[in-house]
Amino acid sequence: MNEDVAFIQEQVDRHHVWFSESLPMIASENIISPLAREMLLVDFQDRYAEGLPGERYYQGNEFVDQVEVRVTELAKRLFRCRHADVRPISGTNANLAVLFALAEPSDTITSVALSDGAHISTAKFGAVGVRGLKTITYPFNTRDMNLDVDGTIKLLREVRPKIALFGQSVFLFPTPLKELRDTLQEIGSYVWYDGAHVLGLIAGGQFQDPLREGAEIITGSTHKTLPGPQHGILLAEPRDEKMEKKLLRAVFPGVVSNHHLHAMASLGITLAEHLEFGRAYAEQIMRNAKALGQALHERGLRVLCEHLGFTASHALAVDVTEHGGGAEVALNLERANIITNKNLLPTDTSPVRPSGIRLGSQELTRIGMRESDMQDVADLIARVVTKGEDPKKVARDVAAMRREFRSVHFCFEAGAAAHLRYRMTRPA
Ligand SMILES: *Cc1c(COP(=O)(O)O)cnc(C)c1O
């Protein structure tokens, strides 16, 4: 065996063992179903399909086209919208497409500030900066972890942005789109909702329904609360045919050439599964997040927004300043096989010393955990964070807990030898 190959395989094996003994709690991650994972191995991975079904630049796309048409239909059905594009290869990539389609350099975009939980793609040094836009951020109510509605209305009237962008990566509560709707219509801004984190909740009929509340475009990653392959999606209710064409052309040839056909097929399986199980999954994610927030609070951790029930999504923000700060706490939790991330909180003054950690319930829910299990998870976290127990000791109990949660829930059953079917159609 080649030494480099063996080395890489061994690291991946070790990663698998580690994660099978861990509590995966990063709010932007998830695991795909066995049937969706199978699609990542198929021959689509080896092919090109530039453009749209029926209008390709290469031959050989007969069945790819069939799949793409169906995946697009599934997306429209799940999100109840007229326009869906399943070609963006990530959330950031979909965001770039929207910026390319609807703005010109030096136009103004309004968005949530990074320190209030927005994603880097909305920053000067991210996708918005690539398009050369001026950014202005909304006033934010840090106690409620949400937009200050009156201040935002005032700002929108003053600035009249070309694009009004909403959505966050620390996304605890629905954006008050309905309250902003009249103002946004009056000033004529494009209303864009970055739903990367909450796409699975929205598709499950929870959290909020942006396209019915005033948003015209939703972008997102398909691998956070929507438990699909690493890919992106763009959904819209275009104002007219011209806007729809602009959105299509911004994706290809704008920001994508080939669109990772295996991931697109895998996304189709995820969408079909979410149509079947998404509601139950989203409801359980939210119940678990609230239960975990309450359980951590009872164990002395400073979970934000107690007065609002901690969260209305999959995510929790915890201020761990008094336990050493976000970086140290996240590292100690990792040693205990509890995988989280340090996170800036709105009250932070230093961008390099975040005082918080962010926790997500979506993957724990995916492997079958329910409210009562959140008590055990909170115990394990508290032993590390508030009681200062040796993380290695806690790691053993984390691994023991994980033995009861081995399978992926809220998906179709895969046949035992399913993943072999496609391998056999190709020479070894
Ligand atoms: C994760 C995230 C993205 C980017 O997603 P990728 O798929 O990683 O490119 C964009 N916007 C928000 C709000 C996010 O949280």
The ligand as an SDF file (V2000), in Angstrom:
LIG
                    3D

 15 15  0  0  0  0  0  0  0  0999 V2000
  -23.2740   28.5370    6.9380 C   0  0  0  0  0  0  0  0  0  0  0  0
  -23.7750   29.8100    6.4210 C   0  0  0  0  0  0  0  0  0  0  0  0
  -23.5400   30.2160    5.1110 C   0  0  0  0  0  0  0  0  0  0  0  0
  -22.5570   29.5520    4.1740 C   0  0  0  0  0  0  0  0  0  0  0  0
  -22.6820   28.2690    3.9750 O   0  0  0  0  0  0  0  0  0  0  0  0
  -21.6330   27.3550    3.2220 P   0  0  0  0  0  0  0  0  0  0  0  0
  -22.5400   26.2990    2.7000 O   0  0  0  0  0  0  0  0  0  0  0  0
  -20.6780   26.9140    4.2570 O   0  0  0  0  0  0  0  0  0  0  0  0
  -20.9760   28.1520    2.1520 O   0  0  0  0  0  0  0  0  0  0  0  0
  -24.1590   31.3590    4.6490 C   0  0  0  0  0  0  0  0  0  0  0  0
  -24.9440   32.0790    5.4480 N   0  0  0  0  0  0  0  0  0  0  0  0
  -25.1720   31.7450    6.7240 C   0  0  0  0  0  0  0  0  0  0  0  0
  -26.0740   32.6110    7.5450 C   0  0  0  0  0  0  0  0  0  0  0  0
  -24.5900   30.6110    7.2620 C   0  0  0  0  0  0  0  0  0  0  0  0
  -24.7820   30.3120    8.5410 O   0  0  0  0  0  0  0  0  0  0  0  0
  1  2  1  0
  2  3  1  0
  2 14  2  0
  3  4  1  0
  3 10  2  0
  4  5  1  0
  5  6  1  0
  6  7  2  0
  6  8  1  0
  6  9  1  0
 10 11  1  0
 11 12  2  0
 12 13  1  0
 12 14  1  0
 14 15  1  0
M  END
$$$$
